[in-house]
């Protein structure tokens, strides 16, 4: 039962945390402009009245749903996160720190990719790197195959991947929290930006650990890479059954 509930909880906490984080920042910025119960008029007064009718439990559930909805909208996927980092030119400054796979995983994937060209002699490094990059792009498909064939491996990968998703998103969105708090309270809170950066870096490391599992899945042959199979099959000439087609010399 816990095995089936934990993945759902992991995917629930990130949107909820982001929604709460965004709501807290908005409350700091515009909270003073929200009228209290005694000052409310018109639509705002009707909202307070609706809360009295529905009860505290229903209000809490509605707010939680709204926080989850907001967090799910603003959450950033791994591909979107990498595009943002590329626009900031961070991977160029520290390629190993901002890469989706570690240097060890990249080396193992390149070594595995080179086997697809074994029947054609020495393959160029560009061909090997291109095939390795295609296999990285195939990670989402590999994940889906693991669900059907090796659920235990998928759950281990999903644990790292969910941790990465939570830490990178919270670290990214919390960077604006500290300047806001520093503006309204004390400038010392600006130091919290370094905590957000550290959390973001931990999330990127968890992403590399999650992808390292997928690399091992491909290299060990637990799940075949479609691109690898297509590339390696080019070494074999096509045949039709056991029939050999020969061209005879014309006597005309």
C-alpha positions in Angstrom: 0.0 0.0 0.0 2.8 2.4 0.9 4.5 1.5 -2.4 1.5 2.7 -4.3 0.9 5.8 -2.2 4.5 7.2 -2.0 4.9 8.1 -5.8 1.6 10.0 -5.7 2.7 11.9 -2.6 6.0 12.7 -4.2 4.3 14.2 -7.2 1.8 16.1 -5.0 4.2 17.9 -2.7 6.0 19.9 -5.4 3.0 21.7 -6.8 1.6 22.3 -3.3 4.9 23.7 -2.0 5.3 26.0 -5.0 1.7 27.2 -4.6 2.3 27.9 -0.9 5.6 29.6 -1.7 4.0 31.9 -4.3 1.0 32.7 -2.1 3.3 33.6 0.8 5.2 36.0 -1.4 2.0 37.6 -2.7 0.7 37.9 0.8 3.8 39.8 1.8 3.5 42.1 -1.2 -0.2 42.9 -1.2 -1.5 41.4 2.1 -2.0 44.9 3.6 -4.4 45.8 0.8 -6.7 42.8 1.5 -9.6 44.0 3.7 -10.3 42.4 7.0 -13.6 40.8 7.9 -14.9 44.1 9.5 -13.8 46.2 6.5 -14.9 43.8 3.7 -17.6 45.0 1.3 -19.2 43.7 -1.9 -17.6 40.6 -3.4 -15.0 40.3 -0.6 -17.7 40.3 2.0 -19.5 37.5 0.1 -16.3 35.5 0.1 -16.2 35.8 3.9 -19.8 34.8 4.2 -19.3 31.8 1.9 -16.5 30.7 4.3 -18.9 30.9 7.2 -21.5 28.7 5.4 -19.0 26.1 4.1 -17.1 25.8 7.4 -13.4 25.8 8.2 -12.7 22.3 6.8 -14.2 23.2 3.4 -12.3 26.5 3.3 -9.0 24.7 4.1 -9.7 22.1 1.4 -10.5 24.8 -1.2 -7.4 26.8 -0.3 -5.2 23.7 -0.5 -6.7 22.9 -4.0 -6.0 26.4 -5.2 -2.4 26.2 -3.9 -1.9 22.9 -5.7 -3.4 24.3 -8.9 -1.2 27.4 -8.8 1.9 25.3 -8.1 1.1 22.9 -10.8 0.8 25.7 -13.3 4.0 27.5 -12.4 6.1 24.3 -11.9 9.0 23.9 -14.3 9.8 20.6 -16.0 13.4 19.4 -16.3 13.5 20.3 -20.0 12.2 23.8 -19.3 14.7 24.2 -16.5 17.6 23.3 -18.8 16.4 25.8 -21.4 16.4 28.5 -18.7 19.9 27.5 -17.6 21.1 27.6 -21.2 19.7 31.1 -21.7 21.6 32.2 -18.6 24.7 30.5 -20.1 25.3 28.6 -16.9 26.1 25.2 -18.5 28.9 26.9 -20.5 30.4 28.2 -17.2 30.2 24.9 -15.3 29.2 22.1 -17.7 29.6 19.3 -15.2 27.6 21.1 -12.5 24.7 22.1 -14.7 24.5 18.9 -16.9 21.6 16.5 -16.7 24.0 13.5 -16.5 27.3 13.1 -14.7 30.7 12.8 -16.3 30.8 9.1 -15.4 27.4 8.5 -16.9 28.3 10.3 -20.1 31.5 8.3 -20.4 29.6 5.0 -19.9 26.9 6.0 -22.4 29.5 7.0 -25.0 31.3 3.7 -24.5 28.1 1.8 -25.0 27.1 3.9 -28.0 30.4 3.1 -29.7 29.5 -0.6 -29.8 26.7 0.2 -32.3 29.4 1.1 -34.8 31.7 -2.0 -34.1 30.8 -3.6 -37.5 31.9 -0.5 -39.4 35.4 -0.1 -38.0 36.4 3.0 -36.0 33.4 5.3 -35.6 33.9 9.1 -35.4 33.5 10.7 -32.1 30.7 12.9 -33.5 28.7 9.9 -34.5 29.1 8.3 -31.1 28.2 11.6 -29.3 25.1 12.1 -31.5 23.9 8.6 -30.7 24.6 9.1 -26.9 22.6 12.4 -27.1 19.7 10.6 -28.8 19.6 8.0 -26.0 19.5 10.8 -23.4 16.5 12.3 -25.3 15.0 8.8 -25.0 15.0 8.8 -21.2 11.2 9.6 -20.9 10.4 6.5 -23.1 12.8 4.4 -21.1 11.0 5.4 -17.9 7.6 4.2 -19.4 9.1 0.8 -20.3 10.5 0.4 -16.8 7.0 0.7 -15.4 5.9 -2.3 -17.4 8.9 -4.5 -17.0 11.0 -3.5 -13.9 8.8 -1.6 -11.5 11.3 -1.8 -8.6 13.9 0.0 -10.7 11.4 2.6 -11.8 10.4 3.4 -8.2 14.1 3.9 -7.3 14.6 6.2 -10.2 11.3 8.0 -9.5 12.5 8.7 -5.9 15.6 10.5 -7.1 13.7 12.2 -9.9 10.9 13.5 -7.5 13.6 14.8 -5.1 15.2 16.6 -8.0 12.0 18.1 -9.1 11.1 19.3 -5.6 14.5 20.8 -4.8 15.1 22.5 -8.2 11.6 24.1 -8.3 11.6 25.3 -4.7 15.2 26.5 -5.0 14.3 28.4 -8.2 11.1 30.1 -6.9 12.5 30.8 -3.4 15.2 33.1 -4.8 12.6 35.9 -5.1 11.4 35.3 -1.5 14.5 36.5 0.2 14.7 39.9 -1.5 11.0 40.5 -0.7 11.4 39.6 3.0 14.6 41.7 3.1 12.8 44.7 1.7 9.9 44.4 4.2 11.8 43.3 7.3 15.6 43.3 7.5 18.3 43.3 4.8 20.0 40.3 6.4 17.5 37.9 4.8 19.2 38.5 1.5 21.7 35.8 2.6 18.9 33.3 2.1 19.5 33.5 -1.7 22.6 31.4 -1.1 20.4 28.8 0.6 18.1 28.7 -2.4 21.1 28.3 -4.7 22.4 25.5 -2.6 19.0 23.7 -2.7 18.9 24.2 -6.4 22.4 22.6 -6.8 21.3 19.7 -4.6 18.3 19.2 -6.9 20.5 19.1 -10.0 22.7 16.5 -8.4 19.6 14.4 -7.6 18.6 14.8 -11.3 22.0 13.4 -12.3 21.6 10.5 -9.8 18.2 9.7 -11.3 19.5 9.8 -14.8 22.5 7.6 -13.8 20.0 4.8 -13.1 18.5 5.2 -16.6 22.0 5.1 -18.1 22.7 1.8 -16.2 19.4 0.5 -17.4 20.4 1.1 -21.0 24.1 0.0 -20.7 23.2 -3.2 -18.8 20.5 -4.1 -21.4 17.6 -4.1 -18.9 15.7 -1.9 -21.5 16.9 -1.6 -25.1 17.4 1.8 -26.6 15.4 2.2 -29.8 18.1 4.5 -31.3 20.9 2.0 -30.4 19.1 -0.9 -32.0 18.4 1.2 -35.2 22.1 2.2 -35.4 23.5 -1.2 -34.8 21.1 -2.9 -37.2 22.7 -0.9 -40.1 25.7 -3.2 -39.9 23.7 -6.2 -41.2 22.7 -6.4 -44.9 19.1 -7.1 -45.5 18.0 -10.5 -46.6 14.7 -12.1 -47.8 14.4 -15.5 -46.1 17.1 -17.9 -47.5 16.7 -16.7 -51.1 19.8 -15.3 -52.7 19.1 -13.0 -55.7 21.7 -13.2 -58.4 21.9 -11.2 -61.6 22.6 -13.4 -64.7 24.4 -12.1 -67.7 22.2 -11.5 -70.7 22.8 -13.6 -73.8 21.3 -11.0 -76.1 
